Amino acid sequence: MKTDLNTLKLYLKKFTKLRQGVTKYGKAPHKPALLLTFIEQFEKAEINDNKVFISPELVALFKETFALLVRTAHTSDFSLPFYHLATEGFWTVKTKLGSPLNVHIKSIHTLNEVVDYGYFADDLYALLIITESRNILKTALLDHYFPDTKSEYLKTRQGGYIQNLQNYLLNESTEAYTLTLNDSDEEEQFIRGGMFKKLVPQVYNHTCCITGMRLVSNHGFSMIDACHIVPFSLSKDDKINNGLALCPNLHRAFDRGLISIDRDLKVLVSDAIAEDLSNNYALQHLNGKSIILPFGTKHYPNGSNIAWHREHVFKQ
């Protein structure tokens, strides 16, 4: 596909004249940082359609890009440029109700619930899918907004943050990952929680560890949940061994203490429930059944966490 030089010239002007909020630390760097994040996703073939979905990987990449490029005291706030970029005329955010987003939602969790995806103007998207024009736009952003940090940025392999986080959550690394754990950072919680929901089903091969049910749709959706053994609100623990892969009904039963796991990794069913035992799906039929374990002992459920669940959640 050939680059349209007139369109490229137009967007070079737009990209170097972004509307930036003025703060006590200087002009806000969020919009150019987000555009560079999008370009990085194009380079990695993570965007292959004109639809950009909010994901833990996208938010993590933005945080990493921001940390590499910004030396002022501005904070990394993903929702800020994701919304305000629409004022530039080449970016639109579509809500799940179908209408454009017309209010700045500061909470990343709420933003993710409301937004379906964002998309570029067609002529800009046509430029971004071509390596040559994409590189020209990338260079213009770096030269104009981040001249002092562009060299370090270009030398650094992007994606290290999310890879280090994944290794940390999988217990495959004892080192803290690139950006310090911060339990009060909502974006950090969104990234870690999203990775937990993704990784737990993966290590269990998208299989419910109690029933053995495995169901993945043609659209890539799994019917298996990632269930915290000790709730994150109490433990702040999103490591893989604080999780179990469960089908939705057993996830709910586990959270409410109707089932638990004993020290031999067998299912416990509470006596505090009444059910029809002639029903093949009665919980009592699962009592004493060994759970299916993930591959690799480092992924096994943590014994102390399971003991905590038996003591504090399970209804004896």
C-alpha positions in Angstrom: 0.0 0.0 0.0 1.4 3.4 -1.0 1.5 6.3 1.4 -0.6 9.4 0.6 1.9 12.2 1.0 -0.7 14.9 1.3 -2.4 13.0 4.1 0.9 12.3 5.8 1.8 16.0 5.7 -1.6 16.8 7.2 -1.1 14.5 10.2 2.5 15.5 10.7 1.0 19.0 11.3 -1.8 17.6 13.6 0.6 15.4 15.6 3.0 18.3 16.3 0.2 20.7 17.3 -1.7 18.6 19.8 -3.9 20.5 22.3 -2.1 20.0 25.6 -3.4 21.0 29.0 -1.1 23.4 30.9 -0.2 22.3 34.4 2.2 23.5 37.1 4.7 21.0 35.7 4.3 22.3 32.1 2.3 21.1 29.2 0.6 17.7 29.7 2.5 14.9 27.8 -0.3 12.4 27.9 -1.6 12.7 24.4 1.7 12.2 22.6 2.6 9.4 25.0 -0.7 7.6 24.1 -0.2 8.1 20.4 3.3 6.5 20.7 1.7 3.7 22.7 -0.7 3.1 19.8 2.1 3.1 17.3 4.0 0.6 19.4 0.9 -1.7 19.3 0.8 -1.3 15.5 4.5 -2.3 15.4 3.8 -5.4 17.4 0.8 -6.3 15.3 -1.4 -6.0 18.4 -3.7 -3.7 16.4 -4.8 -5.3 13.2 -8.2 -3.6 12.9 -9.4 -0.1 13.4 -10.7 -0.9 16.8 -8.6 -0.3 19.9 -9.9 -2.1 23.0 -8.9 -1.1 26.6 -6.9 -4.0 28.0 -4.3 -4.6 30.8 -1.7 -4.9 28.1 -2.6 -1.5 26.5 -2.7 0.3 29.9 0.6 -1.3 30.9 2.3 -0.3 27.7 1.1 3.3 28.2 2.5 3.4 31.7 5.8 2.0 30.5 6.0 4.5 27.6 5.1 7.3 29.9 7.8 6.3 32.4 10.4 6.1 29.7 9.6 9.5 28.1 8.3 11.8 30.8 10.8 13.4 33.3 8.4 15.9 34.8 6.2 15.3 37.9 3.1 14.5 35.7 1.4 11.2 36.7 0.6 8.5 34.2 -3.2 8.7 33.7 -4.5 6.5 30.9 -8.1 7.8 30.9 -7.0 11.4 30.4 -5.6 11.1 26.8 -7.9 8.2 25.9 -10.8 10.6 26.3 -9.3 14.0 25.4 -7.6 12.8 22.2 -11.1 13.0 20.7 -10.7 16.8 20.6 -8.0 16.4 17.9 -10.6 15.2 15.3 -9.0 12.0 14.4 -9.9 9.8 17.4 -13.3 8.6 18.5 -14.3 6.6 21.6 -17.4 4.4 21.1 -19.3 3.3 24.2 -21.0 0.0 24.6 -24.4 1.7 24.2 -23.2 2.9 20.8 -22.8 6.6 21.3 -19.5 8.5 21.5 -18.0 9.1 24.9 -18.8 12.7 25.9 -17.6 12.9 29.4 -14.1 12.2 31.0 -14.3 9.1 33.2 -11.4 9.1 35.6 -11.8 5.6 36.9 -10.1 3.0 34.7 -12.5 0.3 35.9 -15.6 2.4 35.0 -14.0 3.5 31.7 -13.5 -0.1 30.8 -17.1 -1.0 31.7 -18.5 1.9 29.6 -16.2 1.9 26.5 -16.5 -0.6 23.7 -13.4 0.6 21.7 -11.7 3.6 20.3 -10.9 4.1 16.6 -8.9 6.4 14.3 -10.1 8.5 11.3 -9.9 6.2 8.2 -7.1 8.3 6.6 -5.0 8.2 9.7 -5.5 4.5 10.2 -4.3 4.0 6.5 -1.1 5.8 7.5 -0.6 3.8 10.7 -0.8 0.4 9.0 2.1 1.3 6.7 5.6 1.0 8.3 7.1 3.9 6.4 4.5 6.5 7.3 4.1 5.1 10.8 7.8 5.6 11.5 7.7 9.2 10.2 4.8 10.0 12.5 6.6 8.3 15.4 9.8 10.3 14.8 7.8 13.5 14.6 6.2 12.8 18.0 9.5 12.0 19.7 11.4 14.9 18.2 8.7 17.4 19.1 7.5 16.3 22.5 10.4 14.2 23.9 13.7 15.3 22.4 15.6 14.7 25.7 14.4 11.2 26.3 13.8 9.8 22.8 17.2 8.1 22.6 16.7 6.1 25.8 13.1 5.2 24.7 14.3 3.9 21.3 17.1 1.8 23.0 14.7 0.2 25.5 12.8 -2.9 24.5 9.2 -2.1 25.0 7.1 -4.7 26.7 9.5 -5.4 29.5 7.1 -4.1 32.1 4.2 -6.5 31.2 6.6 -9.4 30.7 8.2 -8.8 34.2 4.7 -8.5 35.7 3.6 -11.8 34.1 6.7 -13.5 35.4 6.1 -12.1 38.8 2.4 -13.2 38.9 3.4 -16.7 37.6 6.0 -17.1 40.4 8.6 -17.4 37.6 10.7 -14.6 39.0 11.4 -13.4 42.6 12.4 -10.0 41.4 10.0 -7.1 41.5 8.9 -5.9 38.1 9.9 -2.7 36.4 7.4 -0.3 37.9 7.1 -0.7 41.7 4.0 -2.5 43.0 1.5 0.1 44.1 -1.7 -1.2 45.6 -3.2 2.3 45.8 -2.8 2.9 42.0 -6.1 2.0 40.3 -4.4 1.5 36.9 -1.9 -0.8 38.5 -4.7 -2.8 40.1 -6.5 -2.9 36.7 -3.4 -4.3 35.0 -2.6 -6.8 37.7 -6.3 -7.9 38.0 -6.6 -8.2 34.2 -3.4 -10.3 34.0 -4.6 -12.5 36.8 -7.9 -13.2 35.0 -6.0 -14.1 31.9 -3.2 -16.2 33.4 -5.1 -18.4 35.8 -7.3 -20.0 33.1 -4.2 -20.3 30.9 -2.2 -22.3 33.5 -5.2 -24.6 34.0 -5.6 -25.0 30.2 -9.0 -23.2 30.4 -10.3 -26.1 32.4 -12.4 -25.9 35.6 -10.1 -27.5 38.2 -13.1 -29.2 39.9 -15.5 -30.4 37.2 -13.0 -30.7 34.3 -15.2 -28.6 32.1 -13.3 -26.9 29.3 -15.1 -24.6 26.9 -13.5 -22.0 24.6 -15.7 -20.4 22.0 -14.7 -19.7 18.3 -14.4 -16.1 19.3 -11.8 -16.8 21.9 -14.0 -16.5 25.0 -13.4 -18.9 27.8 -16.2 -20.0 30.2 -13.6 -20.5 33.0 -13.1 -17.9 35.7 -10.1 -16.9 37.6 -11.1 -17.1 41.3 -9.1 -15.6 44.1 -8.6 -18.0 47.0 -8.0 -15.1 49.5 -9.9 -12.1 48.1 -7.7 -9.4 46.6 -9.4 -6.8 48.8 -7.8 -8.5 51.8 -4.6 -10.0 50.4 -3.6 -7.6 47.6 -2.3 -10.8 46.1 -2.7 -11.4 42.4 -0.1 -14.1 42.1 -1.2 -17.2 40.2 -1.0 -19.4 43.3 -3.7 -17.4 44.9 -6.0 -18.4 42.2 -8.2 -21.4 41.0 -9.8 -21.9 37.6 -13.5 -22.5 38.1 -16.6 -22.5 36.1 -18.9 -19.6 37.1 -21.3 -21.5 39.3 -18.4 -23.1 41.3 -16.7 -19.7 41.5 -19.8 -18.3 43.2 -20.0 -21.4 45.5 -16.3 -21.0 46.4 -16.7 -17.3 47.2 -19.7 -18.0 49.4 -18.0 -20.8 51.3 -20.3 -23.6 50.0 -17.2 -25.5 48.8 -13.5 -25.4 49.7 -10.3 -27.4 49.2 -8.7 -29.6 51.9 -5.0 -30.0 52.6 -4.8 -32.9 50.2 -6.3 -30.7 47.4 -9.6 -32.5 47.5 -13.0 -30.8 47.3 -14.9 -30.1 50.5 -18.7 -29.5 50.3 -20.5 -27.7 53.1 -23.1 -29.5 55.2 -24.9 -26.2 55.6 -26.8 -26.5 52.3 -29.8 -28.5 51.2 -30.0 -29.8 47.7 -31.6 -32.6 45.6 -29.0 -35.4 45.5 -30.8 -37.0 42.6 -29.7 -34.1 40.5 -26.4 -34.9 38.6 -25.2 -31.4 39.3 -25.6 -31.4 43.1 -22.5 -30.1 44.8 -22.3 -33.1 47.2 -21.4 -35.3 44.2 -18.1 -33.3 44.1 -17.2 -34.0 47.7 -13.8 -35.7 48.1 -12.9 -35.2 44.4 -9.2 -34.3 43.7 -8.8 -31.0 41.9 -7.1 -30.9 38.6 -3.7 -29.2 39.1 -2.0 -26.8 36.7 1.3 -27.8 35.0 4.3 -26.9 37.2 4.3 -26.9 41.0 5.0 -23.2 41.1 1.5 -22.7 39.8 -0.2 -24.9 42.4 -2.6 -23.2 44.8 -0.9 -21.9 47.9 -1.5 -24.1 50.9 -1.7 -21.3 53.4 -4.2 -19.4 51.3 -6.4 -22.5 51.0 -6.2 -23.1 54.8 -7.3 -19.4 55.2 -10.3 -20.1 53.0 -11.3 -23.2 55.0 -11.0 -21.3 58.3 -12.6 -17.9 57.3 -15.0 -18.6 54.4 -16.0 -22.2 54.3 -19.3 -22.9 56.1 -18.7 -26.0 58.2 
